[in-house]
């Protein structure tokens, strides 16, 4: 943790007090909690199969997304969500509800890597339009080695840094493994035999 309360080395805060210290600066600060995203249970499977086929062909050819792929992805991301058809989104919203008061006065918003809206880019653009000057994105994915947290999201963040060079746009990754381990130990204590 730097003396100015900023994240150092991309590590996330381990304690509530650290989160308060990070978020109390006078700048207009926002946090983007990035979830993976899930496919709604009632989204038509044939459309999902079609979208995946279009994505696979695009990746293999290196071509840009086709209008059909763009339309299907938009349909999927904006599909009506409920806790019943998208328990993943409901779970991330619940986590955000617990996290939000601990990060105040920073503004906390959600974004999704895939399948759901808003995208990371959409969330950051909206925050920039609101006048936020310091934006930190943090993934809900804890462990290293995943393509989303280690490759895709950093690529998006780098593009956003170029687009918003007058703003501070940072990525709080990777998580310090000792902090993740401490979280798991504390969690497992709840299951100790009495």
C-alpha positions in Angstrom: 0.0 0.0 0.0 1.5 3.3 -1.0 1.6 6.2 1.4 -0.9 8.0 -0.8 -3.5 5.2 -0.2 -3.2 3.9 -3.7 -2.9 0.2 -4.6 0.7 -0.8 -5.1 1.7 -3.5 -7.5 -1.9 -4.2 -8.5 -2.6 -5.8 -5.1 -6.1 -5.6 -3.6 -6.8 -4.5 -0.1 -7.1 -7.3 2.4 -9.0 -5.5 5.2 -11.9 -3.1 5.5 -9.6 -0.5 7.0 -7.4 -0.7 3.9 -10.4 -0.2 1.6 -11.4 2.9 3.5 -7.8 4.3 3.3 -7.7 3.7 -0.4 -11.1 5.3 -1.1 -11.0 8.5 1.0 -9.0 10.6 -1.5 -10.7 13.8 -2.7 -10.7 12.8 -6.3 -13.8 11.5 -8.0 -13.0 7.8 -7.5 -14.9 4.8 -8.8 -14.4 1.1 -8.6 -15.6 -1.3 -11.4 -16.2 -4.8 -10.0 -15.8 -7.1 -13.0 -17.5 -10.4 -13.0 -17.3 -13.1 -15.6 -20.9 -13.0 -16.6 -23.3 -15.9 -17.2 -25.7 -17.0 -19.9 -29.3 -16.7 -18.7 -31.0 -20.0 -18.3 -33.8 -19.0 -20.7 -31.6 -17.7 -23.5 -32.3 -19.8 -26.6 -29.5 -22.5 -26.9 -29.6 -22.4 -30.7 -28.7 -18.7 -30.6 -25.9 -19.3 -28.1 -24.5 -22.1 -30.4 -24.8 -19.8 -33.4 -22.9 -17.0 -31.5 -20.2 -19.4 -30.4 -19.7 -20.6 -33.9 -19.4 -17.1 -35.2 -16.9 -16.2 -32.5 -14.8 -19.3 -33.3 -14.7 -18.5 -37.0 -13.8 -14.9 -36.3 -10.9 -15.9 -34.0 -9.6 -18.4 -36.5 -9.7 -15.9 -39.4 -8.6 -12.8 -37.4 -11.4 -10.9 -39.0 -13.5 -8.3 -37.1 -16.9 -9.4 -35.7 -19.6 -9.8 -38.3 -22.8 -7.8 -37.9 -24.6 -11.0 -37.1 -22.1 -11.8 -34.2 -22.4 -8.2 -32.9 -26.2 -8.4 -32.9 -26.3 -11.8 -31.2 -23.8 -10.7 -28.6 -25.8 -7.5 -27.9 -29.0 -9.6 -27.6 -27.3 -12.0 -25.1 -25.8 -9.2 -23.0 -29.1 -7.3 -22.8 -31.3 -10.3 -22.3 -33.7 -9.7 -19.4 -32.2 -11.0 -16.1 -33.8 -12.2 -12.9 -32.3 -14.1 -10.0 -34.1 -17.2 -11.4 -32.6 -17.0 -14.9 -29.2 -15.6 -14.0 -28.1 -16.5 -10.5 -24.6 -15.4 -11.3 -25.6 -11.8 -11.9 -27.8 -11.9 -8.7 -24.8 -13.2 -6.7 -22.5 -10.5 -8.1 -25.1 -7.8 -7.3 -25.3 -9.2 -3.7 -21.5 -9.0 -3.3 -21.6 -5.5 -4.6 -24.3 -4.6 -2.1 -22.0 -5.7 0.7 -18.9 -4.1 -0.8 -20.4 -0.7 -1.8 -20.7 0.8 1.8 -17.1 -0.3 2.6 -15.8 1.6 -0.4 -17.7 4.8 0.1 -17.3 7.6 -0.9 -16.1 5.9 -4.1 -18.8 4.9 -6.5 -19.0 1.1 -7.2 -20.4 -0.2 -10.4 -20.6 -3.7 -11.9 -19.3 -4.8 -15.3 -19.0 -8.2 -17.0 -16.3 -9.7 -19.1 -18.9 -11.6 -21.2 -22.5 -12.6 -21.6 -24.0 -9.7 -19.7 -24.0 -5.9 -19.8 -22.4 -3.5 -19.2 -19.0 -4.4 -20.6 -15.9 -3.1 -18.8 -15.5 -0.5 -21.5 -19.1 0.6 -21.2 -18.9 0.9 -17.4 -15.6 3.0 -17.6 -17.0 5.2 -20.3 -20.2 5.9 -18.3 -18.1 6.7 -15.2 -15.9 9.1 -17.3 -19.0 10.8 -18.5 -20.1 11.2 -14.9 -16.9 13.1 -14.2 -15.0 10.3 -12.4 -11.2 11.0 -12.4 -9.8 7.9 -10.8 -11.2 4.5 -11.9 -10.0 1.2 -10.6 -11.2 -2.1 -12.1 -11.0 -5.2 -10.0 -12.1 -8.7 -11.1 -14.1 -11.1 -9.0 -11.8 -13.9 -10.2 -9.3 -14.6 -7.5 -6.8 -17.0 -8.8 -4.1 -16.5 -11.4 -3.9 -18.3 -14.7 -7.3 -17.4 -16.2 -7.5 -15.8 -19.7 -10.2 -13.3 -18.6 -8.3 -11.8 -15.6 -4.8 -12.0 -17.0 -5.3 -11.2 -20.7 -8.7 -10.0 -21.8 -9.5 -7.5 -19.1 -6.0 -6.0 -19.1 -6.2 -5.5 -22.8 -9.5 -3.6 -22.4 -8.0 -1.5 -19.6 -5.0 -0.6 -21.8 -7.4 0.5 -24.6 -9.3 2.6 -22.1 -6.1 4.2 -20.8 -5.4 5.3 -24.3 -8.9 6.5 -24.9 -9.0 8.4 -21.5 -5.4 9.5 -21.2 -6.5 12.4 -18.9 -8.0 10.0 -16.3 -6.4 7.4 -14.0 -7.7 4.0 -15.1 -6.0 1.2 -13.2 -6.4 -2.5 -12.9 -6.2 -4.0 -9.4 -4.7 -7.4 -10.3 -3.2 -9.8 -9.5 -4.5 -10.5 -6.0 -1.7 -11.0 -3.4 -1.8 -14.8 -2.9 -1.2 -14.4 0.9 -4.4 -12.2 1.0 -6.4 -14.8 -0.9 -5.0 -17.6 1.4 -6.0 -15.5 4.5 -9.5 -15.1 3.1 -9.9 -18.9 2.6 -8.5 -19.7 6.1 -10.9 -17.2 7.7 -13.8 -18.6 5.6 -12.9 -22.2 6.5 -13.0 -21.4 10.2 -16.8 -21.1 9.9 -16.8 -24.8 9.1 -14.6 -26.0 12.0 -16.3 -28.6 14.2 -17.5 -27.2 17.5 
